Amino acid sequence: MIYDKKKGSLLNYIQLPLHVITPYGTYLGTGYDVNSMPTYTLSYTNVISFPVNQLVFSNLSKNSIIKDTIPSLTINGRNIIGYNYEIPDVEIKYGYITVASQRISIETAKITIASAQLILEKQLRAIGNVLEKFVYEPLGQPQYDALIHYFYYEGVSEIENSPIIKLINNRQWYDITDEIQTSIKRENGRVDDRLAALRIETAKMWSYVPGFS
């Protein structure tokens, strides 16, 4: 598939620019001018921003991952279970995974889907803990969930030096969805359709405005 986009648009959906959420206002994409630059209008529905340490993941990110990923209900040879959770040696040793004061037994090397989803919540909280260290600007809930979603797939080790985090801290709000949708090609130069779909989902999540998305 050939992917096309304009400044501020969604991949392969270039009729309108994505909405832009900032700490000082929410702007709805209205179209493009004669120079193909995106145009916006200030929304009466404002997505409120909060310091990152006051935010937690919501079902927006969690359910998207659950929808897209088939959990492993048995421990594989790399000690991976659930939604790609790598079991630490100490949890292997004691035979359970601790999630929010609950113990999920792994003594039989098997878990339920419900347990896998609880473990996923632990994973998402861990991503949020790292985001707190490197994101200095306030975010809306959809933006926070988009980052959780993005770095669940990319890995928390990518957060510190991520161009997306740099754009946020530099308050370059109008450039972020473009950056989210980059790097969708494999090493052979061909577009990775699954990765492109994930990037599209993240960009839509980042720009989500209730009643307008």
BAKE-728867 format. One record per residue: residue number from 1; x, y, z of N, C-alpha, C, O, CB in turn. Coordinates in steps of 0.05 Angstrom, whole numbers. Glycine has a CB too. Example, Ala and Ser with C-alpha at 12.3 -4.5 7.8 and 13.67 -1.06 7.14 Angstrom:
2
<pt 1, <264, -114, 156>, <246, -90, 156>, <264, -66, 156>, <285, -66, 169>, <226, -89, 181>>
<pt 2, <257, -45, 142>, <273, -21, 143>, <258, 1, 157>, <268, 23, 161>, <282, -12, 114>>
END
This chain:
213
<pt 1, <17, -24, 0>, <0, 0, 0>, <17, 25, 0>, <38, 26, 14>, <-19, 0, 24>>
<pt 2, <10, 45, -15>, <24, 71, -16>, <10, 90, 4>, <-14, 94, 3>, <24, 83, -45>>
<pt 3, <26, 101, 22>, <15, 119, 42>, <21, 148, 35>, <43, 155, 27>, <27, 112, 70>>
<pt 4, <1, 164, 38>, <3, 193, 31>, <-7, 209, 54>, <-25, 201, 68>, <-12, 199, 4>>
<pt 5, <4, 233, 57>, <-7, 251, 78>, <2, 280, 72>, <21, 285, 57>, <3, 243, 105>>
<pt 6, <-13, 298, 84>, <-5, 326, 84>, <4, 334, 112>, <1, 318, 131>, <-29, 344, 75>>
<pt 7, <14, 358, 115>, <22, 368, 141>, <-2, 367, 160>, <-24, 377, 154>, <32, 397, 139>>
<pt 8, <1, 353, 183>, <-19, 352, 203>, <-41, 332, 198>, <-59, 329, 215>, <-31, 378, 205>>
<pt 9, <-40, 317, 176>, <-62, 298, 169>, <-56, 270, 179>, <-34, 264, 189>, <-66, 298, 139>>
<pt 10, <-76, 253, 176>, <-72, 225, 182>, <-62, 211, 156>, <-70, 219, 134>, <-99, 212, 192>>
<pt 11, <-46, 191, 159>, <-37, 176, 136>, <-61, 166, 120>, <-79, 154, 131>, <-19, 152, 145>>
<pt 12, <-60, 172, 94>, <-81, 163, 75>, <-109, 175, 81>, <-129, 165, 72>, <-83, 133, 76>>
<pt 13, <-109, 197, 97>, <-135, 211, 101>, <-128, 240, 103>, <-126, 252, 125>, <-150, 201, 127>>
<pt 14, <-124, 253, 80>, <-112, 279, 79>, <-132, 302, 75>, <-124, 325, 70>, <-92, 280, 57>>
<pt 15, <-158, 295, 77>, <-178, 316, 72>, <-177, 338, 94>, <-181, 361, 89>, <-206, 304, 70>>
<pt 16, <-173, 329, 119>, <-172, 348, 142>, <-148, 343, 159>, <-139, 320, 163>, <-198, 345, 158>>
<pt 17, <-137, 364, 170>, <-115, 360, 190>, <-127, 350, 216>, <-150, 355, 223>, <-100, 387, 195>>
<pt 18, <-111, 335, 231>, <-119, 325, 257>, <-122, 348, 277>, <-109, 369, 273>, <-99, 304, 267>>
<pt 19, <-138, 344, 297>, <-142, 365, 317>, <-116, 368, 334>, <-100, 349, 335>, <-165, 358, 336>>
<pt 20, <-112, 391, 345>, <-88, 397, 361>, <-96, 405, 389>, <-111, 425, 392>, <-71, 419, 347>>
<pt 21, <-87, 390, 408>, <-92, 396, 436>, <-68, 409, 448>, <-46, 399, 447>, <-100, 370, 452>>
<pt 22, <-72, 433, 461>, <-50, 447, 474>, <-59, 454, 502>, <-83, 454, 508>, <-41, 472, 458>>
<pt 23, <-41, 461, 520>, <-49, 469, 547>, <-65, 495, 547>, <-79, 501, 567>, <-25, 473, 564>>
<pt 24, <-64, 511, 526>, <-78, 536, 525>, <-102, 537, 506>, <-114, 558, 502>, <-58, 558, 517>>
<pt 25, <-109, 514, 495>, <-133, 513, 478>, <-133, 488, 461>, <-112, 475, 456>, <-134, 537, 461>>
<pt 26, <-157, 481, 452>, <-160, 458, 434>, <-169, 468, 407>, <-188, 483, 404>, <-181, 437, 446>>
<pt 27, <-154, 459, 386>, <-159, 470, 359>, <-168, 448, 340>, <-154, 427, 338>, <-133, 484, 349>>
<pt 28, <-190, 452, 327>, <-201, 432, 309>, <-191, 437, 280>, <-192, 460, 270>, <-231, 433, 309>>
<pt 29, <-182, 416, 267>, <-173, 418, 239>, <-197, 424, 221>, <-217, 410, 222>, <-159, 393, 230>>
<pt 30, <-194, 444, 204>, <-217, 452, 187>, <-211, 448, 157>, <-229, 447, 141>, <-224, 481, 191>>
<pt 31, <-186, 446, 150>, <-179, 443, 121>, <-151, 452, 115>, <-134, 453, 133>, <-199, 458, 104>>
<pt 32, <-146, 458, 90>, <-120, 467, 81>, <-123, 492, 64>, <-142, 495, 48>, <-106, 445, 65>>
<pt 33, <-103, 510, 66>, <-104, 535, 50>, <-93, 530, 22>, <-86, 507, 16>, <-90, 558, 64>>
<pt 34, <-90, 551, 7>, <-80, 548, -21>, <-51, 538, -22>, <-42, 529, -43>, <-82, 574, -35>>
<pt 35, <-37, 541, 0>, <-9, 531, 1>, <-7, 504, 14>, <15, 495, 21>, <8, 551, 17>>
<pt 36, <-31, 490, 17>, <-32, 464, 29>, <-23, 463, 59>, <-15, 442, 69>, <-14, 444, 14>>
<pt 37, <-26, 486, 72>, <-20, 487, 101>, <-46, 484, 116>, <-67, 494, 108>, <-6, 514, 108>>
<pt 38, <-45, 469, 139>, <-69, 463, 154>, <-81, 488, 167>, <-67, 507, 175>, <-63, 443, 175>>
<pt 39, <-108, 489, 168>, <-122, 511, 181>, <-138, 499, 205>, <-147, 476, 204>, <-140, 526, 161>>
<pt 40, <-142, 516, 225>, <-155, 507, 250>, <-174, 528, 260>, <-172, 551, 253>, <-134, 500, 271>>
<pt 41, <-192, 519, 277>, <-209, 537, 292>, <-209, 529, 321>, <-208, 506, 328>, <-238, 537, 280>>
<pt 42, <-211, 549, 339>, <-211, 544, 367>, <-237, 530, 375>, <-259, 539, 368>, <-208, 570, 383>>
<pt 43, <-235, 508, 389>, <-258, 492, 397>, <-271, 502, 423>, <-256, 511, 441>, <-251, 462, 400>>
<pt 44, <-297, 501, 424>, <-311, 507, 450>, <-309, 484, 469>, <-313, 488, 493>, <-340, 515, 445>>
<pt 45, <-302, 460, 459>, <-297, 437, 476>, <-267, 436, 482>, <-251, 430, 463>, <-307, 410, 464>>
<pt 46, <-259, 442, 506>, <-230, 443, 512>, <-221, 418, 527>, <-233, 410, 547>, <-224, 468, 529>>
<pt 47, <-200, 406, 516>, <-188, 383, 530>, <-169, 394, 551>, <-149, 406, 544>, <-173, 363, 510>>
<pt 48, <-175, 389, 576>, <-159, 400, 598>, <-133, 385, 601>, <-132, 361, 599>, <-175, 399, 624>>
<pt 49, <-111, 400, 605>, <-85, 389, 608>, <-77, 387, 638>, <-86, 404, 654>, <-64, 405, 593>>
<pt 50, <-61, 367, 645>, <-52, 363, 672>, <-23, 357, 672>, <-12, 347, 652>, <-68, 340, 686>>
<pt 51, <-9, 362, 694>, <19, 353, 696>, <19, 322, 693>, <1, 309, 702>, <32, 361, 724>>
<pt 52, <39, 312, 680>, <40, 284, 674>, <39, 266, 699>, <27, 244, 698>, <65, 277, 659>>
<pt 53, <50, 275, 721>, <49, 259, 745>, <22, 258, 758>, <18, 244, 778>, <69, 270, 766>>
<pt 54, <2, 272, 747>, <-26, 270, 756>, <-43, 253, 738>, <-67, 250, 743>, <-38, 298, 759>>
<pt 55, <-31, 242, 717>, <-46, 226, 698>, <-40, 196, 701>, <-19, 189, 709>, <-40, 235, 670>>
<pt 56, <-60, 180, 695>, <-57, 151, 693>, <-70, 142, 667>, <-87, 156, 656>, <-69, 136, 718>>
<pt 57, <-61, 119, 657>, <-73, 109, 632>, <-103, 104, 636>, <-113, 100, 658>, <-58, 83, 624>>
<pt 58, <-117, 106, 613>, <-146, 100, 614>, <-152, 77, 595>, <-133, 65, 584>, <-162, 125, 605>>
<pt 59, <-177, 70, 592>, <-185, 49, 573>, <-179, 56, 544>, <-179, 38, 527>, <-214, 43, 576>>
<pt 60, <-174, 81, 539>, <-167, 89, 511>, <-143, 75, 501>, <-143, 64, 479>, <-163, 120, 510>>
<pt 61, <-122, 74, 517>, <-97, 60, 510>, <-99, 30, 515>, <-92, 14, 499>, <-73, 72, 524>>
<pt 62, <-109, 24, 539>, <-110, -5, 547>, <-127, -21, 527>, <-118, -42, 518>, <-122, -7, 575>>
<pt 63, <-151, -12, 521>, <-168, -27, 503>, <-158, -29, 475>, <-162, -49, 461>, <-196, -15, 503>>
<pt 64, <-144, -8, 466>, <-132, -9, 439>, <-111, -31, 438>, <-109, -45, 418>, <-119, 18, 432>>
<pt 65, <-95, -34, 458>, <-74, -55, 459>, <-87, -82, 460>, <-79, -101, 446>, <-55, -51, 483>>
<pt 66, <-108, -85, 477>, <-121, -110, 480>, <-134, -118, 453>, <-133, -142, 445>, <-143, -109, 502>>
<pt 67, <-146, -99, 439>, <-158, -104, 413>, <-138, -114, 392>, <-144, -130, 375>, <-173, -80, 403>>
<pt 68, <-114, -103, 394>, <-94, -107, 373>, <-76, -131, 379>, <-62, -141, 360>, <-77, -83, 370>>
<pt 69, <-75, -141, 404>, <-55, -160, 412>, <-68, -186, 423>, <-87, -184, 439>, <-36, -148, 432>>
<pt 70, <-58, -208, 415>, <-67, -234, 426>, <-48, -241, 449>, <-24, -245, 444>, <-68, -256, 404>>
<pt 71, <-58, -243, 474>, <-40, -249, 496>, <-31, -278, 496>, <-45, -296, 487>, <-54, -243, 522>>
<pt 72, <-7, -282, 506>, <3, -310, 511>, <-5, -318, 539>, <2, -305, 558>, <34, -311, 506>>
<pt 73, <-20, -340, 541>, <-29, -348, 568>, <-12, -369, 580>, <-17, -380, 602>, <-57, -359, 565>>
<pt 74, <10, -376, 567>, <31, -394, 578>, <58, -381, 575>, <63, -366, 556>, <30, -422, 564>>
<pt 75, <75, -387, 594>, <102, -375, 594>, <118, -388, 571>, <120, -413, 569>, <116, -379, 621>>
<pt 76, <131, -371, 554>, <147, -383, 533>, <176, -385, 542>, <183, -379, 565>, <145, -365, 508>>
<pt 77, <193, -393, 524>, <221, -398, 530>, <237, -374, 538>, <258, -376, 550>, <235, -411, 508>>
<pt 78, <226, -350, 532>, <240, -325, 540>, <227, -313, 565>, <231, -289, 571>, <239, -305, 516>>
<pt 79, <211, -328, 579>, <197, -319, 603>, <178, -296, 597>, <176, -277, 612>, <217, -311, 624>>
<pt 80, <165, -297, 573>, <145, -277, 565>, <117, -288, 569>, <112, -312, 563>, <149, -268, 536>>
<pt 81, <99, -272, 580>, <72, -281, 584>, <53, -257, 581>, <62, -234, 582>, <68, -294, 612>>
<pt 82, <28, -263, 576>, <8, -241, 574>, <13, -224, 549>, <18, -234, 527>, <8, -224, 598>>
<pt 83, <11, -198, 553>, <15, -179, 532>, <44, -171, 530>, <52, -147, 535>, <-3, -154, 536>>
<pt 84, <61, -191, 524>, <90, -186, 521>, <103, -177, 547>, <122, -161, 546>, <95, -166, 499>>
<pt 85, <94, -188, 569>, <106, -182, 595>, <130, -200, 600>, <126, -225, 601>, <86, -184, 618>>
<pt 86, <153, -189, 604>, <177, -204, 610>, <179, -209, 640>, <183, -190, 655>, <203, -190, 599>>
<pt 87, <176, -233, 649>, <175, -239, 677>, <203, -237, 690>, <221, -251, 681>, <163, -267, 682>>
<pt 88, <207, -220, 710>, <233, -217, 723>, <240, -243, 737>, <223, -259, 744>, <233, -194, 743>>
<pt 89, <266, -247, 741>, <276, -272, 754>, <264, -275, 782>, <258, -297, 790>, <306, -271, 756>>
<pt 90, <260, -253, 796>, <250, -255, 824>, <221, -265, 823>, <213, -280, 842>, <251, -228, 838>>
<pt 91, <205, -258, 803>, <178, -268, 802>, <177, -297, 793>, <160, -313, 801>, <161, -251, 782>>
<pt 92, <196, -305, 776>, <199, -333, 768>, <206, -349, 793>, <195, -371, 798>, <221, -336, 746>>
<pt 93, <224, -338, 809>, <233, -352, 833>, <210, -357, 853>, <208, -379, 864>, <255, -336, 847>>
<pt 94, <194, -337, 858>, <173, -339, 878>, <147, -350, 867>, <129, -357, 882>, <168, -313, 891>>
<pt 95, <144, -352, 840>, <121, -365, 829>, <96, -348, 827>, <74, -358, 824>, <115, -388, 844>>
<pt 96, <99, -321, 828>, <76, -304, 824>, <85, -277, 814>, <107, -268, 818>, <60, -301, 850>>
<pt 97, <66, -263, 801>, <70, -236, 792>, <52, -218, 809>, <29, -222, 813>, <62, -233, 761>>
<pt 98, <65, -197, 820>, <50, -178, 837>, <39, -155, 820>, <54, -141, 806>, <68, -168, 860>>
<pt 99, <13, -151, 823>, <0, -129, 808>, <-18, -114, 828>, <-39, -125, 836>, <-16, -139, 783>>
<pt 100, <-11, -89, 835>, <-28, -73, 852>, <-37, -89, 877>, <-60, -91, 883>, <-53, -63, 837>>
<pt 101, <-17, -100, 891>, <-21, -115, 916>, <-34, -142, 912>, <-41, -156, 932>, <-37, -98, 935>>
<pt 102, <-39, -150, 887>, <-50, -176, 882>, <-28, -195, 872>, <-9, -186, 858>, <-73, -175, 861>>
<pt 103, <-31, -220, 878>, <-11, -240, 869>, <-24, -258, 848>, <-45, -271, 853>, <-1, -257, 893>>
<pt 104, <-12, -258, 825>, <-21, -276, 803>, <-2, -299, 801>, <21, -296, 793>, <-23, -260, 776>>
<pt 105, <-12, -323, 807>, <5, -347, 808>, <14, -354, 779>, <-2, -354, 760>, <-9, -370, 821>>
<pt 106, <40, -361, 777>, <50, -371, 752>, <64, -399, 757>, <80, -407, 741>, <71, -351, 739>>
<pt 107, <56, -412, 779>, <68, -437, 786>, <62, -459, 765>, <78, -477, 761>, <59, -446, 813>>
<pt 108, <39, -456, 751>, <32, -476, 730>, <41, -466, 703>, <36, -479, 683>, <2, -481, 730>>
<pt 109, <54, -443, 702>, <64, -430, 677>, <40, -421, 660>, <44, -417, 636>, <81, -450, 662>>
<pt 110, <16, -419, 671>, <-7, -410, 656>, <-22, -388, 672>, <-21, -388, 696>, <-26, -434, 651>>
<pt 111, <-35, -371, 657>, <-52, -350, 669>, <-78, -348, 653>, <-80, -359, 631>, <-37, -323, 670>>
<pt 112, <-97, -333, 663>, <-122, -328, 649>, <-120, -302, 633>, <-102, -286, 637>, <-146, -328, 669>>
<pt 113, <-140, -298, 616>, <-141, -272, 601>, <-145, -249, 620>, <-132, -228, 617>, <-164, -273, 580>>
<pt 114, <-161, -253, 641>, <-166, -232, 661>, <-139, -225, 675>, <-134, -201, 679>, <-187, -241, 682>>
<pt 115, <-124, -245, 681>, <-98, -240, 694>, <-79, -226, 675>, <-63, -208, 683>, <-85, -266, 704>>
<pt 116, <-79, -234, 650>, <-62, -221, 630>, <-69, -191, 628>, <-51, -174, 625>, <-65, -234, 602>>
<pt 117, <-94, -184, 630>, <-102, -156, 628>, <-94, -141, 653>, <-87, -117, 652>, <-133, -154, 625>>
<pt 118, <-94, -154, 676>, <-84, -141, 701>, <-54, -136, 699>, <-44, -115, 707>, <-90, -159, 726>>
<pt 119, <-40, -155, 688>, <-11, -152, 684>, <-5, -129, 664>, <14, -114, 667>, <2, -178, 674>>
<pt 120, <-22, -127, 643>, <-19, -105, 624>, <-22, -78, 638>, <-6, -60, 632>, <-41, -107, 602>>
<pt 121, <-40, -76, 657>, <-42, -51, 672>, <-16, -44, 687>, <-8, -21, 688>, <-65, -53, 692>>
<pt 122, <-3, -65, 697>, <23, -61, 710>, <43, -50, 690>, <59, -32, 696>, <33, -87, 723>>
<pt 123, <43, -61, 666>, <61, -53, 645>, <56, -23, 638>, <75, -8, 634>, <58, -70, 620>>
<pt 124, <31, -16, 635>, <24, 11, 627>, <31, 32, 649>, <40, 54, 643>, <-6, 14, 621>>
<pt 125, <28, 24, 674>, <36, 41, 696>, <66, 45, 696>, <76, 67, 702>, <27, 30, 724>>
<pt 126, <81, 25, 689>, <110, 27, 688>, <119, 46, 666>, <138, 61, 670>, <123, -1, 683>>
<pt 127, <105, 46, 643>, <111, 65, 622>, <105, 93, 632>, <121, 112, 627>, <94, 59, 597>>
<pt 128, <83, 97, 646>, <76, 123, 656>, <96, 133, 676>, <102, 157, 677>, <49, 122, 670>>
<pt 129, <108, 116, 692>, <128, 124, 711>, <153, 135, 697>, <165, 154, 707>, <136, 101, 729>>
<pt 130, <159, 124, 674>, <182, 135, 659>, <175, 161, 645>, <191, 179, 644>, <192, 114, 638>>
<pt 131, <151, 163, 635>, <142, 188, 622>, <144, 211, 642>, <151, 233, 634>, <113, 185, 611>>
<pt 132, <137, 206, 667>, <139, 228, 687>, <167, 240, 689>, <169, 264, 695>, <131, 217, 714>>
<pt 133, <187, 224, 683>, <214, 234, 686>, <223, 252, 663>, <241, 268, 666>, <233, 211, 688>>
<pt 134, <210, 249, 639>, <220, 262, 615>, <201, 281, 602>, <209, 297, 585>, <229, 242, 596>>
<pt 135, <175, 280, 609>, <155, 298, 597>, <151, 321, 617>, <141, 317, 639>, <129, 283, 590>>
<pt 136, <157, 346, 608>, <156, 368, 626>, <131, 386, 622>, <125, 403, 639>, <181, 385, 623>>
<pt 137, <117, 382, 600>, <94, 398, 594>, <68, 383, 602>, <68, 359, 600>, <93, 406, 564>>
<pt 138, <48, 398, 610>, <22, 385, 616>, <9, 373, 591>, <13, 383, 569>, <3, 404, 629>>
<pt 139, <-5, 351, 595>, <-18, 338, 573>, <-48, 332, 579>, <-56, 331, 602>, <-4, 311, 567>>
<pt 140, <-64, 330, 558>, <-91, 320, 561>, <-91, 290, 564>, <-72, 277, 556>, <-109, 329, 538>>
<pt 141, <-113, 279, 574>, <-115, 250, 577>, <-111, 235, 550>, <-96, 215, 550>, <-142, 242, 588>>
<pt 142, <-122, 244, 528>, <-118, 229, 503>, <-89, 229, 495>, <-79, 210, 484>, <-134, 241, 481>>
<pt 143, <-75, 252, 500>, <-46, 253, 492>, <-30, 234, 509>, <-12, 220, 499>, <-36, 282, 496>>
<pt 144, <-36, 233, 535>, <-22, 215, 553>, <-26, 186, 544>, <-7, 170, 543>, <-31, 219, 582>>
<pt 145, <-51, 179, 539>, <-57, 152, 530>, <-42, 145, 503>, <-33, 123, 499>, <-87, 148, 526>>
<pt 146, <-40, 165, 486>, <-26, 161, 460>, <3, 154, 465>, <15, 137, 452>, <-29, 186, 442>>
<pt 147, <16, 168, 485>, <44, 162, 491>, <46, 134, 503>, <65, 120, 497>, <55, 183, 510>>
<pt 148, <28, 127, 521>, <28, 100, 532>, <26, 80, 510>, <41, 60, 510>, <4, 97, 552>>
<pt 149, <8, 84, 492>, <4, 66, 469>, <29, 64, 452>, <38, 42, 444>, <-20, 75, 452>>
<pt 150, <40, 87, 445>, <64, 88, 428>, <88, 73, 440>, <101, 57, 427>, <71, 118, 422>>
<pt 151, <93, 79, 465>, <117, 67, 478>, <113, 39, 488>, <132, 25, 495>, <127, 85, 500>>
<pt 152, <88, 30, 489>, <83, 2, 494>, <95, -14, 472>, <108, -35, 476>, <53, -4, 497>>
<pt 153, <92, -5, 448>, <103, -19, 424>, <132, -13, 419>, <148, -30, 411>, <87, -13, 400>>
<pt 154, <140, 12, 424>, <168, 20, 419>, <187, 12, 441>, <211, 7, 436>, <169, 50, 414>>
<pt 155, <177, 11, 465>, <194, 4, 488>, <201, 29, 505>, <206, 50, 494>, <220, -9, 479>>
<pt 156, <201, 26, 531>, <206, 49, 549>, <234, 60, 545>, <239, 83, 552>, <201, 40, 578>>
<pt 157, <253, 43, 536>, <280, 53, 532>, <282, 75, 511>, <302, 89, 510>, <298, 30, 525>>
<pt 158, <261, 77, 494>, <261, 98, 473>, <251, 125, 483>, <253, 144, 468>, <245, 88, 450>>
<pt 159, <240, 126, 507>, <227, 151, 516>, <246, 174, 518>, <241, 196, 508>, <213, 146, 542>>
<pt 160, <268, 170, 532>, <286, 192, 539>, <295, 208, 514>, <296, 232, 515>, <311, 181, 553>>
<pt 161, <302, 194, 492>, <313, 208, 469>, <293, 210, 446>, <301, 214, 423>, <338, 194, 460>>
<pt 162, <268, 205, 452>, <248, 205, 430>, <243, 233, 419>, <240, 252, 434>, <222, 194, 441>>
<pt 163, <243, 236, 392>, <236, 262, 380>, <208, 272, 388>, <204, 296, 390>, <237, 260, 350>>
<pt 164, <190, 254, 394>, <163, 262, 403>, <165, 276, 429>, <152, 297, 433>, <145, 237, 404>>
<pt 165, <180, 265, 448>, <182, 277, 474>, <196, 305, 472>, <189, 324, 486>, <199, 259, 493>>
<pt 166, <215, 307, 454>, <228, 333, 449>, <209, 353, 439>, <209, 376, 448>, <252, 329, 430>>
<pt 167, <192, 346, 420>, <172, 364, 409>, <152, 373, 431>, <145, 397, 432>, <156, 351, 386>>
<pt 168, <144, 355, 448>, <126, 362, 470>, <139, 382, 488>, <127, 403, 495>, <118, 337, 486>>
<pt 169, <164, 377, 496>, <178, 395, 515>, <184, 422, 503>, <188, 442, 517>, <203, 382, 525>>
<pt 170, <186, 423, 476>, <190, 448, 462>, <163, 461, 454>, <163, 482, 440>, <207, 443, 437>>
<pt 171, <141, 449, 462>, <114, 460, 457>, <108, 463, 427>, <94, 481, 419>, <111, 487, 470>>
<pt 172, <118, 444, 412>, <113, 444, 383>, <89, 426, 377>, <91, 405, 364>, <138, 434, 367>>
<pt 173, <66, 435, 387>, <42, 418, 387>, <32, 411, 359>, <20, 390, 355>, <20, 432, 402>>
<pt 174, <37, 428, 340>, <27, 424, 313>, <44, 404, 297>, <36, 397, 274>, <25, 450, 298>>
<pt 175, <66, 396, 308>, <84, 378, 293>, <83, 349, 303>, <96, 331, 291>, <112, 389, 295>>
<pt 176, <69, 344, 325>, <72, 318, 339>, <59, 295, 324>, <71, 274, 322>, <60, 320, 366>>
<pt 177, <35, 299, 313>, <23, 277, 298>, <38, 269, 273>, <38, 246, 265>, <-6, 283, 291>>
<pt 178, <52, 289, 261>, <69, 283, 238>, <92, 265, 247>, <98, 245, 233>, <80, 309, 225>>
<pt 179, <104, 271, 269>, <127, 256, 279>, <118, 228, 288>, <132, 208, 282>, <140, 270, 303>>
<pt 180, <95, 226, 300>, <84, 199, 308>, <82, 181, 284>, <87, 157, 287>, <57, 202, 321>>
<pt 181, <76, 192, 261>, <70, 175, 237>, <95, 171, 219>, <92, 163, 196>, <48, 187, 221>>
<pt 182, <118, 177, 229>, <143, 172, 214>, <154, 144, 220>, <143, 129, 236>, <164, 193, 220>>
<pt 183, <175, 137, 206>, <189, 112, 210>, <171, 87, 208>, <168, 71, 226>, <203, 112, 238>>
<pt 184, <157, 85, 185>, <139, 63, 181>, <149, 43, 161>, <135, 26, 151>, <111, 73, 172>>
<pt 185, <175, 45, 155>, <187, 27, 135>, <205, 6, 148>, <218, 12, 168>, <202, 43, 114>>
<pt 186, <206, -17, 136>, <224, -38, 144>, <252, -32, 134>, <257, -12, 120>, <215, -66, 135>>
<pt 187, <271, -49, 141>, <299, -45, 133>, <302, -47, 102>, <320, -36, 90>, <317, -65, 146>>
<pt 188, <284, -62, 90>, <285, -66, 61>, <272, -42, 46>, <271, -43, 21>, <271, -91, 53>>
<pt 189, <263, -22, 61>, <252, 2, 48>, <222, 0, 43>, <210, 20, 35>, <266, 7, 23>>
<pt 190, <210, -22, 47>, <181, -25, 43>, <166, -17, 68>, <175, -20, 90>, <174, -54, 35>>
<pt 191, <142, -6, 63>, <125, 3, 85>, <115, -22, 101>, <106, -41, 89>, <101, 20, 75>>
<pt 192, <117, -20, 127>, <107, -41, 145>, <78, -33, 151>, <72, -15, 166>, <124, -43, 171>>
<pt 193, <59, -47, 138>, <30, -40, 140>, <20, -41, 169>, <4, -25, 178>, <14, -58, 123>>
<pt 194, <30, -61, 184>, <21, -63, 212>, <31, -40, 228>, <16, -28, 244>, <31, -90, 225>>
<pt 195, <57, -33, 224>, <68, -10, 239>, <54, 16, 231>, <48, 33, 248>, <98, -8, 233>>
<pt 196, <48, 19, 205>, <33, 43, 196>, <6, 44, 210>, <-3, 66, 218>, <30, 42, 165>>
<pt 197, <-8, 22, 212>, <-34, 21, 225>, <-32, 29, 254>, <-49, 43, 265>, <-47, -7, 223>>
<pt 198, <-10, 20, 268>, <-6, 27, 296>, <-1, 57, 298>, <-11, 70, 317>, <17, 12, 308>>
<pt 199, <15, 68, 280>, <21, 97, 280>, <-5, 113, 276>, <-9, 134, 289>, <42, 104, 259>>
<pt 200, <-21, 104, 258>, <-47, 118, 253>, <-64, 118, 278>, <-75, 138, 285>, <-62, 105, 229>>
<pt 201, <-65, 95, 291>, <-81, 92, 315>, <-71, 111, 337>, <-87, 124, 351>, <-81, 63, 326>>
<pt 202, <-45, 113, 340>, <-33, 131, 360>, <-39, 160, 353>, <-45, 175, 371>, <-3, 126, 362>>
<pt 203, <-36, 168, 328>, <-41, 195, 320>, <-70, 203, 325>, <-76, 225, 333>, <-34, 200, 290>>
<pt 204, <-88, 184, 319>, <-117, 190, 324>, <-122, 193, 354>, <-138, 210, 362>, <-134, 167, 313>>
<pt 205, <-109, 177, 370>, <-112, 178, 399>, <-101, 205, 410>, <-114, 217, 426>, <-97, 155, 413>>
<pt 206, <-78, 213, 400>, <-65, 238, 408>, <-83, 262, 403>, <-84, 281, 419>, <-38, 242, 394>>
<pt 207, <-98, 261, 381>, <-114, 284, 372>, <-144, 281, 379>, <-160, 296, 369>, <-111, 288, 343>>
<pt 208, <-150, 262, 396>, <-178, 257, 403>, <-191, 279, 419>, <-180, 287, 440>, <-181, 231, 419>>
<pt 209, <-213, 289, 409>, <-229, 310, 423>, <-257, 299, 425>, <-270, 295, 405>, <-228, 338, 407>>
<pt 210, <-267, 295, 449>, <-294, 284, 452>, <-315, 301, 437>, <-316, 325, 439>, <-302, 284, 482>>
<pt 211, <-331, 287, 421>, <-352, 300, 405>, <-343, 310, 378>, <-359, 318, 362>, <-362, 323, 420>>
<pt 212, <-316, 308, 373>, <-306, 318, 347>, <-287, 298, 334>, <-275, 305, 313>, <-291, 345, 351>>
<pt 213, <-284, 275, 345>, <-264, 256, 334>, <-278, 230, 325>, <-265, 212, 315>, <-243, 249, 355>>
END
